[in-house]
Each structure stands twice: as C-alpha cells, then as structure tokens.
C-alpha cells in the first residue's frame, strides 16, 4: 500500500490491488483508525467516509484538492 503523502496527521495512500477491473483514480486517507476515500476526477469528491469527523473530512478534502496532481502522478506511475 504505497503512501503518497503524510501531512497534518493524515496519511494519503492507495492499495496496490484496487480491484479487477481497477477502479477509477482515487486516493485513500487515514487519520488514526478512521479512513475515507476520494475520487480525483472529474472533480474531487468523497467516495466514502468511515469515521472521520466532519472537520477532519473537510480538511482532508482540501488537502486532496491541493495535492491532486501529486496523487495522480503517483497513481499513474504505480499502475502503468
């Protein structure tokens, strides 16, 4: 499970086995034991949230928007 970024207590990553067929480009985020998943295209949006507070989820979404190019590059490098 490649970790792409650690910032503000969040760990952004994706799973190496992302389904068959592979799901569209996205990033997972963990804070402690809580996890959420964000689709990156066409716009950043929450795919699911498992335990993040509204405040933490909003902060994570802003970080995903700020670092979307980094996440897409890491995804493309890993899966190509």
C-alpha positions in Angstrom: 0.0 0.0 0.0 2.0 2.9 -1.3 1.9 6.0 0.9 2.0 9.1 -1.2 1.8 11.9 1.4 1.8 12.4 5.2 0.6 15.8 6.4 -1.4 17.3 9.3 -1.9 13.9 10.9 -3.3 12.4 7.7 -1.8 9.5 5.6 -2.7 9.5 1.9 -2.3 6.2 0.1 -3.8 3.8 -2.4 -4.0 0.0 -2.3 -1.8 -1.9 -4.8 -4.8 -4.2 -5.6 -7.5 -1.7 -6.5 -10.0 -4.2 -7.9 -10.4 -6.0 -11.2 -11.2 -4.1 -13.3 -9.3 -1.3 -11.5 -11.5 1.4 -10.0 -11.1 5.0 -11.4 -8.3 7.1 -10.0 -8.8 7.9 -6.3 -6.9 8.3 -3.0 -7.5 6.9 0.5 -6.8 8.9 3.6 -6.4 7.7 7.2 -6.3 9.6 10.4 -5.7 7.2 13.2 -8.1 4.3 12.6 -10.6 6.4 10.5 -10.5 6.2 6.7 -12.1 8.0 3.8 -11.7 7.6 0.0 -11.8 10.4 -2.5 -12.4 10.2 -6.3 -9.9 12.6 -8.0 -11.7 13.1 -11.4 -13.6 14.8 -12.8 -13.8 16.7 -9.5 -12.5 15.8 -6.0 -15.4 14.2 -4.1 -15.9 11.8 -1.2 -16.4 8.2 -2.2 -16.9 7.1 1.4 -16.1 8.1 4.9 -15.6 5.6 7.7 -15.2 7.6 10.9 -13.6 10.9 10.1 -15.3 13.8 11.8 -16.9 16.5 9.5 -14.0 18.8 10.3 -11.3 16.2 9.5 -13.1 15.2 6.4 -13.3 18.8 5.2 -9.6 19.3 5.9 -8.7 16.0 4.1 -10.8 17.1 1.1 -8.9 20.4 0.9 -5.6 18.6 1.1 -6.7 16.2 -1.7 -7.6 19.2 -3.9 -4.2 20.9 -3.1 -2.2 17.7 -3.9 -4.3 16.2 -6.6 -1.5 16.4 -9.2 0.8 14.6 -6.8 -1.7 11.8 -6.2 -2.5 11.4 -9.9 1.2 11.2 -10.8 1.9 8.6 -8.1 -1.2 6.6 -9.2 -0.1 6.7 -12.9 3.5 5.7 -12.0 2.4 2.8 -9.8 -0.2 1.3 -12.1 1.5 1.9 -15.5 
